Amino acid sequence: MSGKESLSLDEFATAPRRQRSPATPAPDRAPDESLAAPQSAPAPAATEETAKGPVSGEASKALRQMKRERMKGASHFVNVNLDRETKRRLKLASFNMETSMQHLMEKAIRQYLDANGF
């Protein structure tokens, strides 16, 4: 095929689209079952929407209370910028004492606060 030749859409074989009609019953159902099912389906959906409002408010309130209870004992983080020498000393102390740097920092902060009456 040279650069001047081009293909048109008519030259491509395409399958025709299937037409779906919502009124045709499913082949495995009896005709009376297919008519009964669409009438019963919208009713529960309507009741769920009306009942969702008050339940949703109670659920969100319960969720907020649960989050508050969980946060009472939770850890809160503090970031500290250390110069290289202080960080090296902290790391060496943690290695020598076989404990984490975080534990040493927590212990030092508690000791400082207790010593200064906070």
PyRosetta script that sets phi, psi and omega in degrees:
from pyrosetta import init, pose_from_sequence

init()
pose = pose_from_sequence("MSGKESLSLDEFATAPRRQRSPATPAPDRAPDESLAAPQSAPAPAATEETAKGPVSGEASKALRQMKRERMKGASHFVNVNLDRETKRRLKLASFNMETSMQHLMEKAIRQYLDANGF")
pose.set_psi(1, 128.9)
pose.set_omega(1, -178.8)
pose.set_phi(2, -88.1)
pose.set_psi(2, 171.9)
pose.set_omega(2, -177.9)
pose.set_phi(3, -66.7)
pose.set_psi(3, -24.6)
pose.set_omega(3, -177.3)
pose.set_phi(4, -81.3)
pose.set_psi(4, -25.9)
pose.set_omega(4, -179.0)
pose.set_phi(5, -77.3)
pose.set_psi(5, 144.0)
pose.set_omega(5, 176.9)
pose.set_phi(6, -139.4)
pose.set_psi(6, 157.0)
pose.set_omega(6, -179.2)
pose.set_phi(7, -99.4)
pose.set_psi(7, 143.6)
pose.set_omega(7, 175.3)
pose.set_phi(8, -100.0)
pose.set_psi(8, 165.9)
pose.set_omega(8, -179.9)
pose.set_phi(9, -65.7)
pose.set_psi(9, -26.7)
pose.set_omega(9, -178.8)
pose.set_phi(10, -69.3)
pose.set_psi(10, -21.3)
pose.set_omega(10, -178.3)
pose.set_phi(11, -79.7)
pose.set_psi(11, -13.4)
pose.set_omega(11, 178.9)
pose.set_phi(12, -91.0)
pose.set_psi(12, 135.8)
pose.set_omega(12, 177.6)
pose.set_phi(13, -84.9)
pose.set_psi(13, 124.3)
pose.set_omega(13, 178.6)
pose.set_phi(14, -128.3)
pose.set_psi(14, 148.0)
pose.set_omega(14, 178.0)
pose.set_phi(15, -82.1)
pose.set_psi(15, 143.7)
pose.set_omega(15, 178.1)
pose.set_phi(16, -70.6)
pose.set_psi(16, 150.0)
pose.set_omega(16, 178.8)
pose.set_phi(17, -75.5)
pose.set_psi(17, 144.4)
pose.set_omega(17, 176.7)
pose.set_phi(18, -81.0)
pose.set_psi(18, 139.1)
pose.set_omega(18, 176.1)
pose.set_phi(19, -93.5)
pose.set_psi(19, 121.8)
pose.set_omega(19, 179.1)
pose.set_phi(20, -102.2)
pose.set_psi(20, 128.6)
pose.set_omega(20, 176.0)
pose.set_phi(21, -114.7)
pose.set_psi(21, 131.2)
pose.set_omega(21, -176.5)
pose.set_phi(22, -71.2)
pose.set_psi(22, -15.1)
pose.set_omega(22, -175.7)
pose.set_phi(23, -85.1)
pose.set_psi(23, -13.5)
pose.set_omega(23, -177.7)
pose.set_phi(24, -77.5)
pose.set_psi(24, 131.6)
pose.set_omega(24, -179.8)
pose.set_phi(25, -75.3)
pose.set_psi(25, 156.5)
pose.set_omega(25, 178.0)
pose.set_phi(26, -70.0)
pose.set_psi(26, 144.7)
pose.set_omega(26, -175.1)
pose.set_phi(27, -68.0)
pose.set_psi(27, -26.8)
pose.set_omega(27, -177.7)
pose.set_phi(28, -87.5)
pose.set_psi(28, -4.6)
pose.set_omega(28, 180.0)
pose.set_phi(29, -102.6)
pose.set_psi(29, 154.5)
pose.set_omega(29, 172.8)
pose.set_phi(30, -77.7)
pose.set_psi(30, 154.8)
pose.set_omega(30, -178.1)
pose.set_phi(31, -59.5)
pose.set_psi(31, -34.8)
pose.set_omega(31, -178.6)
pose.set_phi(32, -74.0)
pose.set_psi(32, -29.3)
pose.set_omega(32, 177.4)
pose.set_phi(33, -69.3)
pose.set_psi(33, -38.9)
pose.set_omega(33, -177.6)
pose.set_phi(34, -68.8)
pose.set_psi(34, -28.3)
pose.set_omega(34, 177.6)
pose.set_phi(35, -78.3)
pose.set_psi(35, -32.4)
pose.set_omega(35, -177.6)
pose.set_phi(36, -75.5)
pose.set_psi(36, -34.5)
pose.set_omega(36, -175.2)
pose.set_phi(37, -63.5)
pose.set_psi(37, -47.0)
pose.set_omega(37, -179.5)
pose.set_phi(38, -64.9)
pose.set_psi(38, -28.3)
pose.set_omega(38, -179.6)
pose.set_phi(39, -73.5)
pose.set_psi(39, -33.1)
pose.set_omega(39, -178.4)
pose.set_phi(40, -84.2)
pose.set_psi(40, -22.8)
pose.set_omega(40, -176.7)
pose.set_phi(41, -67.5)
pose.set_psi(41, -44.6)
pose.set_omega(41, -178.3)
pose.set_phi(42, -67.4)
pose.set_psi(42, -26.1)
pose.set_omega(42, -177.3)
pose.set_phi(43, -61.8)
pose.set_psi(43, -49.8)
pose.set_omega(43, 178.4)
pose.set_phi(44, -64.0)
pose.set_psi(44, -35.3)
pose.set_omega(44, 179.7)
pose.set_phi(45, -63.2)
pose.set_psi(45, -39.7)
pose.set_omega(45, 179.3)
pose.set_phi(46, -66.5)
pose.set_psi(46, -39.9)
pose.set_omega(46, -179.9)
pose.set_phi(47, -71.1)
pose.set_psi(47, -32.8)
pose.set_omega(47, 177.8)
pose.set_phi(48, -64.4)
pose.set_psi(48, -40.5)
pose.set_omega(48, -179.4)
pose.set_phi(49, -65.6)
pose.set_psi(49, -41.0)
pose.set_omega(49, -179.5)
pose.set_phi(50, -72.2)
pose.set_psi(50, -34.6)
pose.set_omega(50, -179.5)
pose.set_phi(51, -81.2)
pose.set_psi(51, -17.7)
pose.set_omega(51, -176.2)
pose.set_phi(52, -67.8)
pose.set_psi(52, -33.2)
pose.set_omega(52, -177.2)
pose.set_phi(53, -56.1)
pose.set_psi(53, -62.1)
pose.set_omega(53, -179.0)
pose.set_phi(54, -66.2)
pose.set_psi(54, -38.1)
pose.set_omega(54, 180.0)
pose.set_phi(55, -65.9)
pose.set_psi(55, -38.4)
pose.set_omega(55, 180.0)
pose.set_phi(56, -61.9)
pose.set_psi(56, -41.8)
pose.set_omega(56, 178.7)
pose.set_phi(57, -64.1)
pose.set_psi(57, -42.5)
pose.set_omega(57, 178.6)
pose.set_phi(58, -67.0)
pose.set_psi(58, -39.0)
pose.set_omega(58, -179.6)
pose.set_phi(59, -66.3)
pose.set_psi(59, -41.1)
pose.set_omega(59, 179.9)
pose.set_phi(60, -67.6)
pose.set_psi(60, -35.9)
pose.set_omega(60, 177.5)
pose.set_phi(61, -65.6)
pose.set_psi(61, -42.4)
pose.set_omega(61, 178.7)
pose.set_phi(62, -65.3)
pose.set_psi(62, -37.7)
pose.set_omega(62, 178.5)
pose.set_phi(63, -64.8)
pose.set_psi(63, -42.3)
pose.set_omega(63, 178.0)
pose.set_phi(64, -62.7)
pose.set_psi(64, -42.7)
pose.set_omega(64, 179.2)
pose.set_phi(65, -63.7)
pose.set_psi(65, -39.4)
pose.set_omega(65, 179.4)
pose.set_phi(66, -64.9)
pose.set_psi(66, -39.6)
pose.set_omega(66, 178.4)
pose.set_phi(67, -65.2)
pose.set_psi(67, -39.6)
pose.set_omega(67, 178.0)
pose.set_phi(68, -62.5)
pose.set_psi(68, -43.9)
pose.set_omega(68, 179.7)
pose.set_phi(69, -62.3)
pose.set_psi(69, -39.9)
pose.set_omega(69, -179.3)
pose.set_phi(70, -67.6)
pose.set_psi(70, -34.8)
pose.set_omega(70, -177.1)
pose.set_phi(71, -76.2)
pose.set_psi(71, -14.3)
pose.set_omega(71, -178.7)
pose.set_phi(72, -61.5)
pose.set_psi(72, -39.9)
pose.set_omega(72, -178.4)
pose.set_phi(73, -102.6)
pose.set_psi(73, 9.3)
pose.set_omega(73, -174.6)
pose.set_phi(74, -78.9)
pose.set_psi(74, 156.8)
pose.set_omega(74, 176.6)
pose.set_phi(75, -81.3)
pose.set_psi(75, 145.2)
pose.set_omega(75, 175.0)
pose.set_phi(76, -118.9)
pose.set_psi(76, 136.2)
pose.set_omega(76, -172.3)
pose.set_phi(77, -97.8)
pose.set_psi(77, 146.5)
pose.set_omega(77, 176.0)
pose.set_phi(78, -130.8)
pose.set_psi(78, 129.0)
pose.set_omega(78, 177.0)
pose.set_phi(79, -94.9)
pose.set_psi(79, 137.2)
pose.set_omega(79, -178.6)
pose.set_phi(80, -129.0)
pose.set_psi(80, 127.9)
pose.set_omega(80, 174.4)
pose.set_phi(81, -87.0)
pose.set_psi(81, 124.3)
pose.set_omega(81, 179.1)
pose.set_phi(82, -118.7)
pose.set_psi(82, 145.9)
pose.set_omega(82, 173.5)
pose.set_phi(83, -74.8)
pose.set_psi(83, 167.0)
pose.set_omega(83, -173.5)
pose.set_phi(84, -60.7)
pose.set_psi(84, -40.8)
pose.set_omega(84, -177.6)
pose.set_phi(85, -65.4)
pose.set_psi(85, -43.6)
pose.set_omega(85, 179.8)
pose.set_phi(86, -65.6)
pose.set_psi(86, -41.5)
pose.set_omega(86, 178.8)
pose.set_phi(87, -64.0)
pose.set_psi(87, -39.7)
pose.set_omega(87, 178.8)
pose.set_phi(88, -63.8)
pose.set_psi(88, -43.6)
pose.set_omega(88, 178.8)
pose.set_phi(89, -63.6)
pose.set_psi(89, -40.5)
pose.set_omega(89, 178.6)
pose.set_phi(90, -64.6)
pose.set_psi(90, -42.2)
pose.set_omega(90, 179.8)
pose.set_phi(91, -65.7)
pose.set_psi(91, -41.3)
pose.set_omega(91, 178.1)
pose.set_phi(92, -64.7)
pose.set_psi(92, -42.7)
pose.set_omega(92, 178.8)
pose.set_phi(93, -63.6)
pose.set_psi(93, -41.2)
pose.set_omega(93, -179.5)
pose.set_phi(94, -65.6)
pose.set_psi(94, -37.5)
pose.set_omega(94, 178.0)
pose.set_phi(95, -67.2)
pose.set_psi(95, -45.5)
pose.set_omega(95, -178.3)
pose.set_phi(96, -66.4)
pose.set_psi(96, -35.8)
pose.set_omega(96, -178.8)
pose.set_phi(97, -88.6)
pose.set_psi(97, -3.3)
pose.set_omega(97, -178.7)
pose.set_phi(98, 54.2)
pose.set_psi(98, 48.9)
pose.set_omega(98, 177.1)
pose.set_phi(99, -140.0)
pose.set_psi(99, 171.9)
pose.set_omega(99, -177.9)
pose.set_phi(100, -84.6)
pose.set_psi(100, 156.8)
pose.set_omega(100, 176.6)
pose.set_phi(101, -64.1)
pose.set_psi(101, -35.4)
pose.set_omega(101, 179.2)
pose.set_phi(102, -62.0)
pose.set_psi(102, -43.1)
pose.set_omega(102, 179.5)
pose.set_phi(103, -63.1)
pose.set_psi(103, -40.6)
pose.set_omega(103, 178.0)
pose.set_phi(104, -64.0)
pose.set_psi(104, -42.2)
pose.set_omega(104, 179.1)
pose.set_phi(105, -63.5)
pose.set_psi(105, -43.8)
pose.set_omega(105, 178.7)
pose.set_phi(106, -60.7)
pose.set_psi(106, -44.0)
pose.set_omega(106, -179.2)
pose.set_phi(107, -63.5)
pose.set_psi(107, -42.9)
pose.set_omega(107, -179.5)
pose.set_phi(108, -66.4)
pose.set_psi(108, -40.2)
pose.set_omega(108, 179.4)
pose.set_phi(109, -66.6)
pose.set_psi(109, -43.0)
pose.set_omega(109, 177.9)
pose.set_phi(110, -61.4)
pose.set_psi(110, -42.5)
pose.set_omega(110, -179.9)
pose.set_phi(111, -63.3)
pose.set_psi(111, -42.1)
pose.set_omega(111, 179.2)
pose.set_phi(112, -63.5)
pose.set_psi(112, -46.5)
pose.set_omega(112, -179.7)
pose.set_phi(113, -64.2)
pose.set_psi(113, -40.6)
pose.set_omega(113, 178.7)
pose.set_phi(114, -66.2)
pose.set_psi(114, -40.3)
pose.set_omega(114, -178.3)
pose.set_phi(115, -67.4)
pose.set_psi(115, -30.3)
pose.set_omega(115, -178.5)
pose.set_phi(116, -100.0)
pose.set_psi(116, 10.4)
pose.set_omega(116, 172.0)
pose.set_phi(117, 75.4)
pose.set_psi(117, 27.9)
pose.set_omega(117, 177.1)
pose.set_phi(118, -98.6)
pose.dump_pdb("model.pdb")
